[in-house]
Amino acid sequence: MRNERKLVLVVDDEEDIRAILAETLDNLNFEYLTASDGDEAIACLDEHHDIIDVVICDLKMPRVSGDQVIVYGHEKYPLIPIIILTGFAQLDMALDHMRLGAFDYMTKPFRVKELLFILKRALERRQLQEEKISYQNTLEQRIEEATQALHNQVVQTVSSFILAIEAKDRYTQGHSKRVAEYAGLMAERLGLSKEEQANLIYAAQLHDIGKIGISEQLLNKPGRLNMVEFETIKTHPSKGVKILEPLDFLGHLLPAIEAHHEWFDGSGYPKGLARDKIPFLARIIAVCDTFDAMTSDRSYRKPLPIRVAVKEIQNGSGSQFDPQVVSVFIEMFKEILEPKMLSRKTSER
C-alpha cells in the first residue's frame, strides 16, 4: 500500500450524503475528496488518479450518471476500485453495474460497519492487483534480461567462430560478414519477421563454420581442386552442424547452415534436398554466398565483375536457386548493392 491514510473519492449529487460520508471516512482514518456530479468526478479522477485509492459513487445523478463514471473509471484507471452507492436495493441492478466494472455496492442509508468492510475488501483487491502487476513487470524484466544475455552470448560466439574461420582461410576474410549483410538487405523484402531476420543474419555469419574442420592447405590451395579434394570441401556444411550441435542456443540455426549448398533442383549437397524441403533461410544464404564467392578474390581465380556475377545468379534461377529469392536479390542488387559497390570501387582508384 502506498500510504497510511487511504484517499477516497466520494461522488454524490446530494450535499448531505457527501457530508455524512466525508465525516464517516474521517472518523475511520481515511482522507477524502468529494464531487457533486459525474462531470466533476471524471475531472477529479483525471487530475488525482495517482493518489485516489477508492471511489464511492452514486448512480442517479444529473447530466453524467454514475454508470458513465463507472465505465470511464474502469476503462481508464482499472486499478481504482469503484463502490456503487444507491438507494435501490435491487441485486440485479447492482450486478449489472458490477459488470460495467464496479467492485461492489452498498445501499442508502449505509451502515458504518458495512462501509468499512467494503472499503477494506476494495483496498485488499487493489493491493493484490498492484502486486500482480509488479510481479509481471519484474518477470518481464527478467525475461528481457535473459533474452539480452542470450543475444549477447550468440553475438560473442558467432564473432569468435568467424575469427576462427578467417584465421584458417585468408581468401574468405570478410566473406561471412558480407553474406550476412546481403541477406539482411533481402530479409525485410522477403517478408521475414524480426526474429527470422535475426536468425538469417546469424546463420549467414556461421554458414561456413564447418571449414574449421578442413585443413588450411586445402582451403588455401592455389588452382582448382581435384575430385577428392572437392568431396572433402563438400563436408563443411555437415561439419558445421557437428561443431554447433552442443550449443543448444544455436540449435535453431543448424538446418539453414547445413542446407546452404543444396540446389533448388535437388542436385546440391549434403542431402540432395529440393525446393520446399530446403529451409527458406538456406535458400537466401545460397544466393548471397554464391554472389560474394564470385565477386571475391580466391586462391584459384580473380573476382568476377559484379554484373557478370549477377547474370550467373539469374542463370541459376530455378536450378541452383529459388526463383523467388533470385528475383528479390536482383531487385536489392539494382537498388542498393550495385550503387554501393560501384561507389566503393571508384573511391579505391
ABEGO torsion letter per residue (X at the ends): XABABBBBBBBBABAAAAAAAAAAAAAAGBBBBBBABAAAAAAAAAAAAAABABBBBBABBBGBBAAAAAAAAAAABAABBBBBBBABBBAAAAAAAAAAGBABBBBOBBBAAAAAAAAAAAAAAAAAAAAAAAAAAAAAAAAAAAAAAAAAAAAAAAAAAAAAAAAABAAABGAAAAAAAAAAAAAAAAGBBAAAAAAAAAAAAAAAAAAAABBAAAAABBEBBBAAAAAAAAAAAAAAAAAAAABAAAAAAAAAAAAAABBAAGABOAAGBBEAABBAAAAAAAAAAAAAAAABBBAABBBBBAAAAAAAAAAABGAABBAAAAAAAAAAAAAAAAAAAAAAAAAAX
